[in-house]
Amino acid sequence: MTQLVFEPSKTTHWKNLFPNKMMLLGSQNLNDGEELIATIKYVEIQEILNQNGKKESVPVVQFTNAPPMVLNVTNSRTIASLYGEHYDHWVGCSIQIYATKVKAFGTEQMALRIREAIPDTQQDIKALEDRLKSCSSMAELQKVFMAIPKHLKPRLIAVKDEMKGKVDA
């Protein structure tokens, strides 16, 4: 059974014994069955030490509610499929992160992956409903609906459709 969390868990994973070495989000931050809903603050290139102890410039996503995470091509593609090709458009968007076994560096190990679905963040949508209900024309309704974040649109389609019959064409 999957349990959604909105901040990394306190785990007894051995990597957590070395907190100064584990400043990035990793599979050790999730308990079995947990998936983290994280909101993107920004993405930038940062210099880190790789597994060989050498400096390497890599893309890192900063979150509002979790430690930063190095982005690999797989996870970058997944976010792009959800929110578009331009990473500056990912700011404020939420992703669902889970840990799974992958083959990497010649061995099978745990890695973070991103679900290919926009997570329901349980965000209060009352203000957005009110904005839709206050529209008086089809053009205004379309403009207001298009400004709604992509992950919240499915929860507001019924309100938009209801308003289609009430506004002036």
C-alpha positions as CSV (number, residue, x, y, z in Angstrom):
1,M,0.0,0.0,0.0
2,T,1.4,3.4,-1.0
3,Q,1.4,6.2,1.6
4,L,1.8,9.8,0.3
5,V,4.0,12.1,2.4
6,F,4.7,15.8,2.0
7,E,8.1,15.8,3.7
8,P,11.0,13.3,3.8
9,S,10.7,10.7,6.5
10,K,13.0,10.0,9.4
11,T,14.4,6.6,8.6
12,T,16.9,4.3,10.1
13,H,18.7,3.8,6.8
14,W,22.5,3.5,7.3
15,K,23.1,6.5,5.0
16,N,21.4,8.7,7.6
17,L,24.3,8.0,10.0
18,F,26.3,10.4,7.8
19,P,24.1,13.5,7.6
20,N,26.8,15.8,6.3
21,K,27.4,13.5,3.4
22,M,23.7,13.1,2.6
23,M,22.5,16.6,1.9
24,L,20.6,15.6,-1.2
25,L,17.3,13.8,-1.4
26,G,17.8,10.0,-1.8
27,S,16.0,6.7,-1.4
28,Q,17.1,6.7,2.2
29,N,14.6,9.5,2.9
30,L,11.6,7.3,2.2
31,N,10.3,4.4,4.2
32,D,9.0,1.3,2.4
33,G,5.8,2.2,0.6
34,E,6.1,5.9,0.9
35,E,6.0,8.4,-2.0
36,L,6.9,12.0,-1.5
37,I,4.9,14.8,-3.0
38,A,7.4,17.6,-3.5
39,T,6.9,21.1,-4.9
40,I,9.6,22.5,-7.2
41,K,11.2,25.8,-6.1
42,Y,13.7,26.0,-9.0
43,V,16.2,24.0,-11.1
44,E,19.8,25.0,-11.5
45,I,23.2,23.5,-12.4
46,Q,25.3,22.9,-9.3
47,E,28.8,21.4,-8.7
48,I,28.8,18.2,-6.6
49,L,31.3,15.5,-5.8
50,N,30.5,12.4,-7.8
51,Q,31.0,8.8,-6.7
52,N,34.7,9.0,-7.6
53,G,35.1,12.1,-5.4
54,K,35.6,14.4,-8.4
55,K,33.7,17.6,-9.0
56,E,30.9,17.4,-11.5
57,S,28.3,20.0,-12.7
58,V,24.8,18.5,-12.6
59,P,21.2,19.7,-12.7
60,V,19.7,19.9,-9.3
61,V,16.0,20.5,-8.4
62,Q,15.4,22.5,-5.3
63,F,12.1,21.9,-3.5
64,T,10.1,23.9,-1.0
65,N,9.5,20.9,1.3
66,A,12.4,18.5,0.8
67,P,16.2,18.5,0.3
68,P,17.5,19.1,-3.2
69,M,17.7,16.2,-5.7
70,V,20.1,15.6,-8.5
71,L,18.1,15.2,-11.8
72,N,19.0,12.5,-14.2
73,V,17.8,12.3,-17.8
74,T,15.0,9.8,-16.9
75,N,13.5,12.0,-14.1
76,S,14.0,15.2,-16.2
77,R,12.1,13.6,-19.1
78,T,9.3,12.6,-16.8
79,I,8.9,16.1,-15.4
80,A,9.0,17.5,-18.9
81,S,6.2,15.2,-20.0
82,L,4.1,16.5,-17.1
83,Y,4.9,20.2,-17.2
84,G,6.6,21.1,-20.5
85,E,10.1,21.1,-21.9
86,H,11.3,24.3,-20.3
87,Y,12.5,23.8,-16.7
88,D,11.7,27.4,-15.7
89,H,8.0,26.5,-16.1
90,W,8.4,23.7,-13.5
91,V,8.6,26.2,-10.7
92,G,5.6,25.8,-8.3
93,C,4.7,22.4,-9.8
94,S,4.4,19.3,-7.7
95,I,5.9,15.8,-8.5
96,Q,5.5,12.4,-6.8
97,I,8.8,10.8,-6.0
98,Y,9.2,7.1,-5.2
99,A,12.2,4.7,-4.6
100,T,12.7,1.7,-6.7
101,K,15.5,-0.8,-7.6
102,V,17.4,0.0,-10.8
103,K,20.6,-1.3,-12.4
104,A,23.2,1.4,-12.3
105,F,27.0,1.5,-11.9
106,G,27.3,-2.2,-12.5
107,T,24.9,-3.2,-9.6
108,E,21.3,-3.1,-8.6
109,Q,20.5,-0.3,-6.2
110,M,17.7,1.9,-5.0
111,A,17.1,5.1,-6.9
112,L,14.5,7.8,-6.9
113,R,12.0,8.0,-9.8
114,I,9.1,10.4,-10.5
115,R,5.6,9.1,-11.2
116,E,4.3,9.9,-14.7
117,A,1.2,11.6,-13.3
118,I,0.5,15.0,-11.8
119,P,-0.1,14.4,-8.1
120,D,-3.2,15.5,-6.2
121,T,-1.7,17.9,-3.7
122,Q,-5.0,18.2,-1.8
123,Q,-4.7,22.0,-2.4
124,D,-7.7,24.1,-1.5
125,I,-9.4,25.1,-4.8
126,K,-12.3,27.2,-3.4
127,A,-10.7,30.5,-4.6
128,L,-10.3,29.1,-8.1
129,E,-13.9,27.8,-8.1
130,D,-15.0,31.3,-7.1
131,R,-13.0,32.9,-9.9
132,L,-14.6,30.5,-12.4
133,K,-18.1,31.2,-11.1
134,S,-17.5,35.0,-11.3
135,C,-16.9,34.9,-15.1
136,S,-19.4,36.6,-17.3
137,S,-18.2,35.7,-20.8
138,M,-16.9,32.6,-22.5
139,A,-13.6,34.5,-23.3
140,E,-13.2,35.4,-19.6
141,L,-14.0,31.8,-18.5
142,Q,-11.4,30.4,-21.0
143,K,-8.8,32.9,-19.8
144,V,-9.4,32.1,-16.1
145,F,-9.4,28.3,-16.7
146,M,-6.2,28.4,-18.8
147,A,-4.4,30.3,-15.9
148,I,-5.2,27.5,-13.4
149,P,-2.2,25.2,-12.7
150,K,-2.3,22.1,-14.8
151,H,-2.4,19.7,-11.8
152,L,-5.6,21.4,-10.5
153,K,-7.6,21.5,-13.7
154,P,-9.0,18.0,-13.5
155,R,-10.7,19.0,-10.2
156,L,-12.2,22.1,-11.7
157,I,-13.5,20.8,-15.1
158,A,-17.0,20.3,-13.7
159,V,-17.2,23.9,-12.5
160,K,-15.9,25.2,-15.9
161,D,-18.4,23.0,-17.8
162,E,-21.3,24.2,-15.5
163,M,-20.3,27.8,-16.2
164,K,-20.2,27.3,-20.0
165,G,-24.0,27.1,-19.9
166,K,-24.3,30.3,-17.8
167,V,-22.0,32.8,-19.5
168,D,-22.5,35.0,-22.5
169,A,-20.9,33.6,-25.7
